[in-house]
Amino acid sequence: MQNQAANSPVLAAHQLTRAVGDRPLVDAISVEVQRGEVLVVVGPSGAGKTSFLRLLNRLDEPTGGTVLLEGTDYRQIPAPEVRRRVGMVMQTAFLFPGTVADNLRYGPRQHGEELSDTFVQELLEKVDLQGFASRPAANLSGGEAQRVALARVIANSPTVLLLDEPTSALDAAAKDYVKHLILQIVKSTRLTCIAVTHDLALAERMADRVMVMRAGRIERIGPKEQVLNAEGII
């Protein structure tokens, strides 16, 4: 039984669908992600990539199908708990009013955990923001805010990390640095990760497998060496 559990996917979408009126945004996607795996999702604009991510942690509700999180149908888990366990970093950082430390402590406080000053500092060291704990979140640059957003998700000890083009809104210098930090954190912790990107170079460096979406469906999925070398994936 232990071996079976160890080999079970951490997250599995089964016929996952979301339609608005007659328009399918995500159309019957089934995919499994193993513990420690990095799945990168690519495809043209409007392919449904962000809509797919938002379904995985119930920011949006599916109109068909479901997701199993560590073997449990996520409709049986309170939505806030799903979002804690399947944390998401958006394209643009939306920080709460208050200090950087307040932002990092917010999630754990929702389930009765108070982060120590030492742990807050450790989180900030992971994203190279030592000494930022007492800074007002409103005064951060775009790159700094996105790094706090990443640390805020990690503070919840997520089972799965979702990344939705987390560097697309940054300038070139900040973009390169945040990419470096994300790669470092994901690879060093073996965190299970599903990332959306238009950056094929980032996909090459980050992915174990690549999934190509088009018109809300999976067009191709497989090892990155096979998928990224195919023509017309974006």
Backbone torsions as a table, in degrees:
resi	resn	phi	psi	omega
1	MET	NA	-38.5	-179.8
2	GLN	-63.9	-41.4	179.2
3	ASN	-64.9	-38.6	178.7
4	GLN	-62.8	-42.3	179.2
5	ALA	-64.5	-40.7	-178.7
6	ALA	-63.8	-30.9	-178.0
7	ASN	-91.1	-2.7	-179.6
8	SER	-75.7	145.1	178.1
9	PRO	-64.8	144.9	175.0
10	VAL	-68.9	-40.3	-178.5
11	LEU	-138.3	134.7	-179.3
12	ALA	-139.1	120.7	173.4
13	ALA	-92.2	133.3	179.9
14	HIS	-122.5	109.1	178.3
15	GLN	51.3	39.0	-174.8
16	LEU	-67.6	126.7	-171.8
17	THR	-140.4	140.5	168.1
18	ARG	-141.2	123.8	178.4
19	ALA	-123.3	144.1	172.7
20	VAL	-114.6	109.2	-171.0
21	GLY	64.3	-127.4	178.5
22	ASP	-92.9	2.7	-173.9
23	ARG	-99.8	115.5	177.0
24	PRO	-80.3	121.9	174.5
25	LEU	-85.8	-39.2	175.1
26	VAL	-130.9	128.5	-166.3
27	ASP	-124.3	91.5	171.3
28	ALA	57.0	52.4	179.3
29	ILE	-86.8	130.4	173.5
30	SER	-124.8	122.8	-180.0
31	VAL	-157.3	146.2	177.7
32	GLU	-117.9	143.1	179.0
33	VAL	-125.0	126.6	-177.0
34	GLN	-86.8	160.4	179.1
35	ARG	-59.9	129.9	179.0
36	GLY	82.5	-1.7	-178.6
37	GLU	-83.6	147.5	172.3
38	VAL	-113.6	113.2	176.6
39	LEU	-105.6	121.4	178.6
40	VAL	-105.3	131.1	-177.5
41	VAL	-106.4	122.8	179.4
42	VAL	-126.4	170.8	-180.0
43	GLY	149.9	168.5	-177.4
44	PRO	-68.3	162.6	174.0
45	SER	-57.0	139.6	-179.1
46	GLY	83.4	6.3	-178.6
47	ALA	-75.7	-14.8	-179.0
48	GLY	100.5	14.2	-175.1
49	LYS	-63.9	-50.1	-179.9
50	THR	-66.9	-39.0	177.2
51	SER	-59.4	-40.1	177.5
52	PHE	-62.0	-47.4	179.6
53	LEU	-59.7	-43.9	-177.0
54	ARG	-63.8	-28.3	175.1
55	LEU	-71.5	-30.5	-173.7
56	LEU	-67.6	-26.8	176.0
57	ASN	-120.0	21.2	172.4
58	ARG	63.5	27.7	165.0
59	LEU	-65.2	-33.8	168.0
60	ASP	-120.5	152.6	179.2
61	GLU	-97.6	138.1	177.3
62	PRO	-68.6	147.7	171.1
63	THR	-93.8	-6.2	175.2
64	GLY	-161.1	153.3	179.3
65	GLY	73.4	-173.4	-179.9
66	THR	-158.8	-178.2	177.6
67	VAL	-128.0	134.9	172.0
68	LEU	-100.4	124.8	177.3
69	LEU	-109.2	110.7	-174.2
70	GLU	49.6	42.8	173.6
71	GLY	88.2	-5.9	-178.5
72	THR	-108.4	132.2	176.0
73	ASP	-59.0	122.4	-172.5
74	TYR	-68.5	-9.6	173.5
75	ARG	-73.1	-14.1	177.0
76	GLN	-91.6	-1.0	-178.6
77	ILE	-111.6	134.0	177.0
78	PRO	-54.0	137.3	-174.9
79	ALA	-54.7	-42.4	178.1
80	PRO	-59.6	-35.2	178.3
81	GLU	-69.3	-39.1	175.5
82	VAL	-59.1	-45.0	-176.6
83	ARG	-69.9	-26.3	174.1
84	ARG	-71.5	-43.1	-176.2
85	ARG	-79.2	-25.6	176.2
86	VAL	-119.2	82.2	-174.1
87	GLY	-79.1	148.3	-175.3
88	MET	-130.6	132.0	172.2
89	VAL	-105.6	120.7	-174.6
90	MET	-85.2	175.3	176.9
91	GLN	-61.9	-40.5	-179.9
92	THR	-120.6	133.6	-178.7
93	ALA	-73.6	127.6	173.1
94	PHE	-114.4	100.3	-177.7
95	LEU	-96.0	153.6	179.0
96	PHE	-80.0	155.4	173.2
97	PRO	-60.0	148.6	-179.0
98	GLY	116.7	-161.3	-177.4
99	THR	-88.8	171.4	174.4
100	VAL	-59.6	-43.4	179.5
101	ALA	-61.9	-39.0	177.3
102	ASP	-58.3	-40.8	179.6
103	ASN	-64.7	-42.4	-178.8
104	LEU	-68.4	-31.6	-177.1
105	ARG	-83.7	-14.5	-171.2
106	TYR	-58.7	-53.1	-176.3
107	GLY	-61.6	-53.7	179.3
108	PRO	-57.5	-33.4	179.0
109	ARG	-63.3	-27.6	-178.8
110	GLN	-66.5	-21.9	175.4
111	HIS	-119.5	31.1	168.2
112	GLY	79.9	17.7	179.8
113	GLU	-110.4	132.9	177.9
114	GLU	-110.3	118.0	-179.2
115	LEU	-73.8	135.1	177.0
116	SER	-72.4	160.8	175.7
117	ASP	-59.0	-37.2	-179.6
118	THR	-63.4	-43.7	-179.5
119	PHE	-68.4	-37.5	175.6
120	VAL	-58.6	-44.4	179.4
121	GLN	-64.2	-37.5	178.5
122	GLU	-64.2	-40.7	177.0
123	LEU	-62.1	-43.4	-178.6
124	LEU	-67.7	-32.4	176.1
125	GLU	-64.8	-35.2	179.9
126	LYS	-61.0	-32.7	-178.3
127	VAL	-107.1	17.0	174.8
128	ASP	57.8	46.0	176.2
129	LEU	-126.7	45.6	178.6
130	GLN	-57.8	137.3	176.7
131	GLY	82.5	6.4	-177.0
132	PHE	-94.2	0.3	-170.7
133	ALA	-55.4	-41.3	-174.6
134	SER	-92.3	2.5	-178.5
135	ARG	-75.0	141.4	174.9
136	PRO	-64.4	131.4	-179.2
137	ALA	-60.7	-30.2	-177.2
138	ALA	-68.5	-16.2	-175.7
139	ASN	-98.2	7.6	-176.6
140	LEU	-83.7	151.6	170.6
141	SER	-71.9	169.8	179.3
142	GLY	-59.3	-44.0	180.0
143	GLY	-66.9	-39.7	177.7
144	GLU	-65.1	-42.9	179.9
145	ALA	-61.9	-39.3	-179.9
146	GLN	-68.4	-33.5	177.0
147	ARG	-69.6	-36.0	174.5
148	VAL	-65.8	-40.5	178.2
149	ALA	-60.1	-39.6	177.3
150	LEU	-65.3	-45.5	179.1
151	ALA	-64.0	-35.4	-179.7
152	ARG	-64.1	-38.9	176.3
153	VAL	-67.4	-43.8	-179.3
154	ILE	-63.9	-30.3	179.5
155	ALA	-58.7	-25.3	-180.0
156	ASN	-84.5	3.2	-178.1
157	SER	50.2	58.9	-174.9
158	PRO	-68.8	153.8	172.2
159	THR	-79.0	-37.0	-178.6
160	VAL	-133.1	138.8	175.6
161	LEU	-109.9	124.6	175.1
162	LEU	-103.4	133.0	179.7
163	LEU	-124.5	118.3	-179.0
164	ASP	-109.3	90.3	179.7
165	GLU	45.4	55.4	-169.7
166	PRO	-69.1	-7.9	179.0
167	THR	-113.6	1.5	-170.6
168	SER	-67.3	-25.8	-177.1
169	ALA	-93.1	4.8	-174.9
170	LEU	-99.6	159.0	173.7
171	ASP	-72.9	170.8	-169.8
172	ALA	-59.4	-43.8	-177.3
173	ALA	-66.3	-46.5	179.8
174	ALA	-65.6	-37.4	-179.9
175	LYS	-59.0	-48.0	-178.9
176	ASP	-63.1	-39.2	-176.5
177	TYR	-70.6	-43.6	179.9
178	VAL	-65.3	-39.3	174.6
179	LYS	-56.2	-45.6	-179.3
180	HIS	-60.0	-45.0	-178.7
181	LEU	-65.5	-42.4	179.4
182	ILE	-60.9	-47.6	178.8
183	LEU	-58.6	-44.0	-178.2
184	GLN	-62.4	-45.8	-177.6
185	ILE	-67.6	-46.8	-176.7
186	VAL	-64.2	-44.3	-177.0
187	LYS	-72.5	-38.0	-176.3
188	SER	-72.8	-30.8	-177.7
189	THR	-96.6	-7.8	-174.1
190	ARG	52.7	40.8	179.6
191	LEU	-74.4	133.4	174.9
192	THR	-64.8	129.9	-169.7
193	CYS	-143.7	138.2	170.5
194	ILE	-123.6	119.5	-172.8
195	ALA	-125.7	134.8	172.8
196	VAL	-99.5	132.1	177.1
197	THR	-155.3	152.8	168.0
198	HIS	-96.2	-5.3	-173.3
199	ASP	-89.2	99.9	-176.9
200	LEU	-67.8	-27.9	176.8
201	ALA	-66.8	-39.3	176.6
202	LEU	-66.6	-41.5	177.1
203	ALA	-59.1	-42.0	179.8
204	GLU	-61.4	-41.4	-177.2
205	ARG	-76.6	-28.9	-167.8
206	MET	-100.7	-37.0	-164.6
207	ALA	-78.8	147.7	159.4
208	ASP	-91.3	-46.6	173.9
209	ARG	-127.1	156.7	177.4
210	VAL	-123.1	135.3	176.6
211	MET	-117.1	125.3	178.0
212	VAL	-98.9	125.9	176.4
213	MET	-109.4	145.3	174.1
214	ARG	-151.2	128.8	178.6
215	ALA	53.9	39.9	175.2
216	GLY	81.4	-0.8	-177.3
217	ARG	-119.0	162.5	171.2
218	ILE	-78.0	119.9	175.9
219	GLU	-90.8	-35.0	-178.2
220	ARG	-159.3	146.0	175.3
221	ILE	-150.6	140.8	179.4
222	GLY	169.5	-173.9	177.3
223	PRO	-56.7	145.2	-173.5
224	LYS	-59.7	-33.9	-177.6
225	GLU	-62.0	-36.1	179.5
226	GLN	-77.3	-46.2	-171.3
227	VAL	-74.4	-43.4	-175.7
228	LEU	-70.8	-20.4	177.6
229	ASN	-86.6	-4.8	178.2
230	ALA	-78.0	156.6	-179.0
231	GLU	-84.6	148.4	169.0
232	GLY	66.9	35.5	-178.4
233	ILE	-80.5	-17.4	175.9
234	ILE	-127.0	NA	NA
